[in-house]
Amino acid sequence: MTSFSSQIWTLTQARQITARTHLVLQALASFEGHRGLFPSHESIAARAGCSTRTVIRALETAYRLGLVERTRQRMRRSGRIVNGPNRYRLVVASLEQAKSAAAHASKRLKEALARRKLRFSSNCQNDSGSHFQRDIFFKKPRSKNEWLDLIASWSPSPSTS
């Protein structure tokens, strides 16, 4: 069993989490006290030296990897129930579990990027009959004759009479 800081250090060195995520998680760990761990996003951002949005993104990554668990609290104020501070729990797992969770998340990301690339390339190939041909976007004709050749190669759209 390793400590939380050595766990996130190892994940950073293995490029499973970013340096910003590492800083945010170190800042979060620094708030741990005998009463628990419940800093606001703004407090974590101030201690880590980054924006609140970066803290939220880093915490979402940590939840997904199983490094941090969150418990949302509700409070009663002026007769109304409102959101209270989140309570966090740092999960110190075996290093192999953390690495496998990070590898799984990066595999899912790579698959999603591959699907997006495939969808983009199929959209470019499907537009071959339209006026927005792929040649216009990726290779700009240089001379007047190249422009005329390109225009002549366009198949006219079928007209409805």
N, C-alpha and C positions, 0 to 999 in steps of 0.2 A: 504494500500500500504506500502510495506517495502522497506528498502534500499537494494542495490545490495549486499553489504557485509553480511548483515543479511540473505539474501536469500541464498547465497552460503553456509553460515555457517549452516543453517538449512538443506540443501541438504547433506552436509558432515556428519552431525550428524545422518541423516536418512540413511546413507550409499548409497546414490544415486550417489554421485560423490566421487572420491578418494581424499586423502589428497594432492597429487601432483596437481591434477586439481584445488583444492581449492587454493593452493599457486600461481599457474599460473594466475588464475582469479583475485586474490587479486593484483598481480603484474600488470596485465593489467589495473585494475581499478585505480591504483596509477598513471598511465600516463595521466589520463584524465585532460584536461586543457581547457582554453577558446577557443582555436583554434580547438579542436577536440581530437580524440583519434586515433593515427596512429603510434605506436611503431613497430619496426622490431621484428622478432622472436628472434633474438640474444639479443636485449635489454630486452625483457621480460624474457628470460632465465637467463640473468645475474642478474636481480633483484629478480627472484624467486629462484635462486640457483640450477638450473637444466639444462638439455641439451636442445638443440633446438628441437630435435625430440620429447621430452616430451611436450614441448610447443605446437607443432603442433598437437599431439594427444589430449592434453587437450582442445585446441581450437576446434578441430573437435567434441569432446564430447559436448562442450558448444553450438556449432551451432546446433547439433542434438537435444539438450534439449531446444533450444530457449532462452538461456541465453545471447548470443552474436550474433549480426548481423554483417556481413562483407560486405564491398563494395570494390571491386577491382578497382584500378585506373591504367590508362595507361598514359605514359608520352612520350614526344618527346625529344629525345637526339640525337644530331648529325644527324638530318634528319631521324632518325629511331624511331619507336614507340616501347617502352619497358615497362615492368611491373613496376609500381610505388608502393609506399607503400599502404598497405591495410588500409582502414578506418574502425574502429570498432565502434559499438554502443552497449552499455550495456542495456539489456532489463530488466527492473524491472517489473516483472509480479506479479500477486497475488500469494501467496504461494501455494495455491491449484493447480493453473495451472502448476507451476513448478514441484510440486510433482507428478501430473498426467503424465506430460511429461517424468519425470524420471522413473516412474513406468512402463510406456509403453515401454521405451527403455530397461529396465531390463527384461521385459517380452519377448520381441523379442530376446534378448540375450539368455535367458533360453530356449526358443523354438529352437533356432539354435543349442545350445549345446545338447539338447535332440535328435534332428535329427541326429547330428554327432555321438552320442553314439549309436543310433539305426543302423545307417549305418555301424559302426564299428562292432557291435555285429553280424549283418547279414553277413558281410564279413567273420567273424571267423567261422560261422556255415556253410557257403557255401564251405569252404576249406576242408571239412571232407574227401573227396576222394583223396586229393592230398598228397604229401609227407610232406607237411608243416602242419601237423595236429595241432590243438589247444593244444593238450596235450604236445607237444614239447615246446611250448612257455610258457605255464603257469605251467606245472608240469614236472619237469625233472626226468626221471627214475633214480633210485639210483643204481641198481644192473645190472649185466649182464643179468640175467633172465628177468628183467623188460624190458630191451632194446630188447631182443629177442621176448618177447610177443608183444611189440609195433610194431616191424617190421613185425611179423606174422599177425597182425591185419590189416595192410595196404592192401587194395584191389589192386591187380595188374591192371595197366592201360590196357585197351583193345588194343591189337596190331593189326595193319592193315597188312594183308598178301596179 
